[in-house]
Amino acid sequence: MQYRQLGTSDLEVSAICLGSMTWGTQNTEAEGHAQIDLALDRGVNFIDTAELYPSCPMDAATAGRTEEIIGTWLAASGRRDDVILATKVAGEGNTNVQDGIPISPHKIRISLEGSLRRLQTDYVDLYQLHWPNRGSYHFRQNWDFDPSRQDSQAMRDHVHETLAFLGEMVTAGKIRHIGLSNETCWGTLQYLQAAETHGFPRVVSIQNEYSLMYRTHDLDLAELSHHENVGLLPYSPLCCGMLTGKYAGGARPEGSRMTITPDMFGRAVDSAWPAIDAYIGVARKHGLDPAHMAIAFCNQRPFVTSSIIGATSLEQLEHNLAAADLRLDEDVQADIQAVYRSQPMPY
């Protein structure tokens, strides 16, 4: 397992991060605990969660259950020091958490205390804003994204008060570092500039969707990641399992995410399947497992710090962890690039 510095922080995180959003619906508490044990045994030291998880399906009745499962593992194992723990405060509009109120110092205080209680810990290593109050182009909202309706000064004021309060939480020892999620280049820069100007905590990471199928980070955000040392934590590197090949030919394995969320959060559209087939074809051509190739592709991008993988079984997790040390050669990358040039935006 490789380990990489998380932005400008003092944290060294594994190149694979264990995602947890299935724990509490698709996975039981015991299965969640077993996944943590296996991941740590294979060198993973980084776990990502959120106050609204589990998310498949997402429901107010189960929100927070994933954090509770991690908390009972921490309490039973006594291994808090072996884990770098990341969680998130939900953004505006998700009524499953605190009636969908926007992120603010008030919201963060309530959410952070709730997360710490459920996680049975005194602090989180990385506290992330799950999505901006103003919305973003992620979650398939890029087709209607219109920043001309945003209030620039209101955004800057929000960033200032948010970072000021997060700084208080860092001073209090409840948070070690802060990160963003589902953010844009401009939005991230507002946090970086405010931190530099006012001495607030600096953003060390950004958790956005990134995979062979969704490469919005390749341009302006890649430049920001490089120059500002803000590492990407890609979620859905397997495109919700679509890049593994398990849905080939219209297959729908029992208990899979597609049987619960048929549109795969807007990913399972007609235009996506030719690209999926092409990438799987590249893997087969070079004797690679498609899932391993997809994860290795993310981990070889120069702006990626740690790719977040999830699983619904120990077999899946073991299989995906095997991608940790895979390096794609120039021939594989050239074939990947050929598919990308022909089908740059499959969904």
C-alpha positions in Angstrom: 0.0 0.0 0.0 1.2 3.5 -0.9 0.8 6.4 1.5 0.6 10.0 0.5 0.5 13.3 2.3 -3.0 14.8 2.5 -2.5 18.3 1.1 -0.6 20.6 3.4 -1.5 18.6 6.5 0.7 16.3 8.6 -1.4 13.3 7.7 -0.1 10.4 5.6 -3.1 8.5 4.1 -3.3 5.3 2.2 -3.8 5.5 -1.5 -7.0 3.6 -1.0 -9.7 5.1 1.3 -12.4 2.8 2.6 -15.9 4.2 1.7 -18.7 3.4 4.0 -22.0 4.6 2.5 -23.5 1.2 2.2 -23.2 0.4 5.9 -26.6 0.5 7.6 -28.7 -0.5 4.6 -26.9 -2.8 2.1 -24.5 -3.9 4.9 -25.1 -4.8 8.5 -23.1 -3.5 11.4 -21.2 -6.8 11.6 -20.4 -6.6 7.9 -19.2 -3.0 8.3 -16.9 -4.0 11.1 -15.5 -6.9 9.1 -14.8 -4.5 6.2 -12.8 -2.2 8.5 -10.8 -5.1 9.9 -10.0 -6.4 6.4 -9.1 -3.0 5.0 -6.7 -2.2 8.0 -5.1 -5.6 7.6 -4.3 -4.7 4.0 -2.8 -1.4 4.9 -5.7 1.0 4.6 -5.6 3.7 7.3 -8.3 6.1 5.9 -12.1 5.8 6.3 -14.6 8.2 4.8 -18.2 8.7 6.0 -20.8 11.4 6.3 -23.6 12.4 8.6 -26.3 11.5 6.0 -24.9 8.0 5.2 -26.0 5.3 4.3 -27.0 6.7 1.0 -28.4 3.7 -0.9 -31.2 4.3 -0.4 -31.0 7.7 1.4 -33.6 8.1 4.1 -34.1 10.2 7.2 -34.7 7.1 9.3 -31.2 5.7 8.6 -29.2 9.0 8.3 -26.3 8.7 10.7 -26.4 5.0 11.0 -23.1 4.6 9.1 -21.3 6.8 11.6 -22.8 4.7 14.4 -21.4 1.5 12.9 -17.9 3.1 12.7 -18.4 4.3 16.3 -19.1 0.8 17.7 -16.1 -0.5 15.9 -13.9 2.2 17.4 -15.3 1.5 20.8 -14.9 -2.3 20.6 -11.4 -2.3 18.9 -9.8 0.6 20.8 -7.9 1.4 17.5 -8.8 5.1 17.1 -5.1 6.0 16.6 -4.8 3.5 13.7 -7.5 5.3 11.6 -7.6 8.6 9.8 -11.3 9.4 10.0 -13.1 11.7 7.6 -16.7 12.8 7.8 -18.9 15.5 6.2 -21.6 18.0 7.1 -24.5 17.9 4.7 -25.2 21.0 2.5 -28.4 22.9 2.0 -31.5 21.1 0.8 -31.2 17.5 2.0 -34.1 17.2 4.3 -32.9 13.9 5.6 -30.5 15.9 7.9 -31.8 18.7 10.1 -34.6 19.6 7.7 -32.2 20.6 5.0 -30.9 23.8 6.6 -27.8 25.4 4.9 -24.3 25.1 6.2 -23.5 27.7 8.8 -21.7 27.9 12.1 -25.0 26.9 13.8 -25.5 23.9 11.4 -21.8 22.8 11.8 -22.0 22.9 15.6 -25.1 20.6 15.6 -23.7 18.3 12.9 -20.2 18.0 14.3 -21.5 17.2 17.8 -23.8 14.6 16.4 -21.0 13.0 14.3 -18.6 12.9 17.3 -21.3 11.3 19.4 -22.2 8.6 16.8 -18.5 8.0 16.0 -17.7 7.7 19.7 -14.6 9.9 19.3 -13.4 13.3 20.5 -12.2 14.5 17.1 -12.3 13.9 13.4 -9.2 14.0 11.3 -10.8 15.5 8.2 -14.1 17.4 8.4 -15.6 18.1 4.9 -18.4 20.4 3.6 -20.4 17.8 1.7 -21.6 20.3 -1.0 -21.8 24.1 -1.2 -25.0 25.9 -0.2 -25.1 27.5 -3.6 -25.2 24.1 -5.3 -22.6 22.8 -7.8 -22.4 21.1 -11.2 -21.8 17.7 -9.6 -24.5 15.1 -9.2 -25.5 15.4 -12.9 -26.4 19.1 -12.4 -23.8 20.2 -15.0 -26.4 20.3 -17.7 -28.3 23.2 -16.1 -25.5 24.8 -14.1 -25.8 28.6 -14.2 -23.4 30.5 -11.9 -24.7 33.9 -13.1 -27.4 33.6 -10.5 -25.0 33.4 -7.6 -24.3 36.2 -5.2 -20.5 36.6 -5.1 -20.4 38.7 -1.9 -22.8 36.5 -0.1 -20.6 33.5 -0.9 -17.5 35.3 0.4 -19.3 36.2 3.6 -20.4 32.6 4.0 -16.8 31.3 3.5 -15.5 33.8 6.0 -17.9 32.9 8.8 -17.7 29.2 8.0 -13.8 29.1 8.2 -13.8 31.3 11.3 -16.0 28.8 13.1 -14.1 25.8 11.8 -11.0 27.4 13.1 -12.6 27.5 16.5 -13.3 23.8 16.3 -9.7 23.1 15.3 -8.5 25.1 18.3 -10.9 23.2 20.5 -9.4 19.9 19.2 -12.6 18.6 17.6 -11.3 18.8 14.1 -7.7 18.4 12.8 -8.1 19.5 9.2 -10.9 20.6 6.8 -11.8 19.7 3.3 -14.4 20.4 0.6 -16.6 18.1 -1.5 -18.5 18.6 -4.7 -16.8 22.0 -5.1 -15.6 24.0 -8.1 -12.3 25.7 -8.8 -13.7 29.1 -8.0 -15.4 27.9 -4.8 -12.2 26.3 -3.6 -10.2 29.4 -4.2 -12.5 31.4 -2.0 -11.6 29.2 0.9 -7.9 29.3 0.1 -7.8 33.0 -0.2 -9.8 33.6 3.0 -7.5 31.3 4.9 -4.4 33.0 3.7 -5.8 36.5 4.4 -7.3 35.9 7.8 -5.2 33.0 9.2 -8.1 30.5 9.1 -7.5 26.7 8.6 -6.5 25.9 5.1 -8.4 23.4 2.9 -6.3 20.3 2.4 -8.5 18.2 0.1 -11.4 18.2 -2.2 -13.7 15.1 -2.5 -15.3 15.1 -5.9 -16.6 12.5 -8.3 -13.8 11.3 -10.6 -13.5 8.2 -12.8 -12.8 7.1 -16.3 -16.4 8.2 -16.9 -16.3 11.6 -15.2 -13.2 13.6 -15.6 -14.1 17.2 -14.7 -11.1 17.5 -12.5 -8.7 17.2 -15.4 -8.6 20.9 -16.3 -8.9 23.9 -13.9 -9.2 21.8 -10.8 -6.1 19.8 -11.7 -4.2 23.1 -12.0 -5.5 24.2 -8.6 -4.7 20.9 -7.0 -1.1 21.1 -8.3 -0.3 24.7 -7.4 -2.3 24.9 -4.2 -1.5 21.4 -2.9 -5.2 20.5 -2.5 -5.4 16.7 -3.2 -8.4 15.1 -4.9 -10.2 12.3 -3.0 -12.1 10.7 -5.9 -15.4 9.1 -5.1 -17.1 6.6 -7.4 -13.9 5.6 -9.1 -15.8 2.5 -10.4 -18.8 4.6 -11.5 -21.0 2.9 -8.9 -19.8 -0.5 -10.1 -20.6 0.1 -13.7 -16.9 -0.1 -14.7 -16.5 -3.5 -13.1 -18.4 -5.2 -15.9 -21.0 -6.7 -13.6 -23.8 -5.0 -15.4 -22.7 -6.0 -18.9 -25.4 -7.2 -21.2 -28.1 -5.8 -19.0 -27.3 -8.0 -16.0 -28.7 -6.8 -12.6 -27.1 -8.9 -9.8 -29.4 -9.4 -6.8 -28.7 -6.8 -4.1 -26.5 -4.6 -6.4 -26.9 -0.9 -6.3 -28.7 -0.8 -9.6 -31.5 -2.9 -8.2 -31.9 -0.3 -5.5 -31.2 2.9 -7.5 -31.9 1.9 -11.2 -30.6 5.1 -12.7 -27.4 5.0 -10.6 -27.9 8.7 -9.6 -28.1 9.7 -13.3 -25.2 7.6 -14.5 -27.1 4.7 -16.1 -28.2 6.5 -19.3 -28.0 5.1 -22.8 -25.0 7.1 -23.7 -22.9 5.7 -20.9 -22.9 2.0 -21.9 -20.8 2.3 -25.1 -18.1 4.0 -23.1 -18.4 1.4 -20.3 -18.0 -1.3 -22.9 -15.0 0.4 -24.5 -13.1 0.8 -21.2 -13.8 -2.8 -20.2 -12.5 -3.8 -23.7 -9.3 -1.9 -22.9 -8.9 -3.8 -19.7 -9.5 -7.2 -21.4 -7.1 -6.4 -24.2 -4.3 -5.9 -21.8 -5.2 -8.8 -19.5 -6.3 -6.5 -16.7 -9.3 -6.7 -14.4 -11.6 -3.8 -15.3 -12.1 -2.8 -11.7 -8.4 -2.8 -11.0 -7.7 -0.7 -14.2 -10.3 1.9 -13.2 -8.9 2.3 -9.7 -5.3 2.3 -10.8 -6.2 5.0 -13.4 -7.4 7.3 -10.7 -4.5 6.6 -8.4 -2.0 7.4 -11.1 -3.4 10.8 -11.8 -0.9 13.4 -10.4 -3.6 15.3 -8.4 -5.1 12.3 -6.7 -4.3 11.6 -3.0 -6.5 8.7 -2.2 -9.3 6.9 -4.1 -12.4 6.1 -2.2 -13.7 2.6 -2.8 -16.8 0.9 -1.3 -18.1 -2.7 -1.3 -21.0 -4.7 -0.2 -19.1 -7.9 0.5 -15.7 -8.8 1.8 -15.0 -10.5 -1.5 -15.6 -7.3 -3.4 -13.5 -5.4 -1.0 -10.6 -7.8 -1.2 -10.8 -7.8 -4.9 -10.7 -3.9 -5.2 -7.9 -3.6 -2.7 -5.8 -5.6 -5.0 -5.6 -2.6 -7.3 -3.6 -0.6 -4.7 -0.2 -1.5 -6.2 -1.1 -1.7 -9.9 0.6 0.6 -12.3 -0.8 1.1 -15.8 1.8 1.2 -18.6 1.9 3.6 -21.4 0.1 1.3 -23.8 -2.8 1.0 -21.5 -3.0 4.7 -20.8 -2.9 5.4 -24.6 -5.9 3.1 -25.2 -7.7 4.8 -22.3 -7.0 8.2 -23.8 -8.4 7.0 -27.1 -11.7 6.1 -25.5 -11.8 9.3 -23.6 -11.2 11.4 -26.8 -14.0 9.6 -28.5 -16.5 9.7 -25.6 -15.5 12.5 -23.2 -18.8 13.0 -21.5 -20.8 9.8 -21.4 -23.3 11.1 -18.9 
